[in-house]
Amino acid sequence: MLKKFFASFVMAAIFLISSTAWAGYEETIPEGVDLSTVKTLAVALPQHYKIEATEPTMDEFADILSNAARVSKLNVVSYDDMIENIWRDAKVDIKALHDENSKKIYAENVSKYADAYVTATSANNNKFVQFFFEVRDAKTGDLLYMLSTQSRY
């Protein structure tokens, strides 16, 4: 399920960010991790810094990640829904906080709404675009899955 989810997301993100050719990918699943236990996945705010005008904003990038869930059997809690949930239950507006504080509050609250959460990071140096996806256990923060892809212009 997670693999379908990430394959869809990577394809959508690459097409939106640039016209590129695949150069490779690498998956990591730590020993002993059972990904089948993840039924609900929350989307964390991506770490994405726009270089080209045609690239999506961070919010659009988060929406791409949420929309990729349509091909999986996972229940996905979008980043916008997480913001609303945290505001409703903890009375904290994580969008108004400094980046480190918002990540901390998100990590402290995500286990109420999901089994795991995914953080996507993009790095674009005008020759390559690299994407990193980390899926972490919502209760412990332990790494459950990591995918890195690299594409070439």
N, C-alpha and C positions, 0 to 999 in steps of 0.2 A: 504494500500500500504506500509506504513512504517513498519507495523508489519511483513509482508512477507519478506521485505528487511532485517530486523534485525534477523529474525529467520534463514534465509539462511546464513547470515554472522556469527552468533553465532555458528552454526553447523560447518561451514568451519573452523573457527578460533580454536574452541575446538579440532577438529580432527588434525589440524596442530600443535598445541602447545603441546598436550599431549593426552594420552589415559585416558579418564576420564569418570565418570558417573555423570549424572545431579543431582544436589542437590537442585536446585530451581532457581526461577527468580522473579523479581518484576518490575512492570511497573508503571510509574508515568506520567500522563497527567494533567497538571495544569487546574483548572476549567476555562472554557470559551475558551480553545484552540480548534481550528478547524484544524485538521491535513489535511483535504482534500484540503486546500489552498496551500499546499506544492506540487509544480509540479517539481521543480528542486532542487536537494540536492547536496551540495558540500561536499567533503571529506576533513577533516582537518587532519593534521599529528597526528597519534595515539601516545598515551603515553604508550610505551611498552618497557620494559627492559628485554632483553634476559637473561635467566638463563641457559637453556639447549641448547646444540649445535644444537639440532633438531628443536628448535623454530625458527619461521621466524624473519627476521630483521624488523625494523620499516617500511622500504620501502615495504617489502613483505606484512606486515600487512596492510598497506594502499592499496596495490593492491587487497588483499583479500576483503576488504571492498568495493572497487569499483566494483569488479567482482560479488559481491552478488547482485548487482542491476539488473542483468540479469533476475531475476524472478519477478521483480516489474515493475510497470508502470511508475515509476519515471524516470525522466532524471537525471542522476548522472554525476557530474563533478569530475573526479578523482583528487587526490592530485597532480599528475604530471601535469595535465592540468591547475590546479589552479596556480602552480608555473610558468608555461609558460605564463598564462594570466597576472599575476601580474608583471612578468618581462617585457612583451610586453607593458602593459599600464602604469605601475607606475615606470618602470626602477629600480625595487628593486629585488635583488636575495635573497629571504627569506631563502633559504637553507644555505646561508653564514652568516646569522645573529644568534645572541644568541637566545636561545629558547623563552624567553619572548618577545623579539623584533619581532621575526618571527610570533608569535601568534597575536601580536598587529597589524602588517601590514596585516596579513591574514584577521583578523576580520574587519579591516577598508575597505578592498577591496572586500570581498566575496559577498556583496549585488549586485555588478555589474554583477555577473555570476549565482547567485542562490537565491532561496527564503529562504533557510535554509542551515545549515551545521551541520555535525555530527563529534563529537570527540569521539574516542574510547580509553578506558584506560584498560590495563590488569594488574593484580597483581597476581603474582605467588609466593606462599610461600612453595612450595614443598609438601603441603598437599591439598591445594585448588587452583584453578584458578578462579579469579573473573574478569568479564568483566563489564565495565560500558560504556554505550552509551548515550551521551547527544546530543540532536538535539536542536539547537538554531536558532531563527529567525535571518536571515542574516542582516536585517536592524537595529534591536534594541538589539540583543543579548539575548533576553528573552528566557527562557527555554520553549520549545514546547513539548518535550517528553524525558523521561529518562527510560532506561532499564538497570537493573543490573542482572547479572546471576552469579551463583556460581556452580562450578563443583568440584567433589571430585576425587582424584586418586584412 
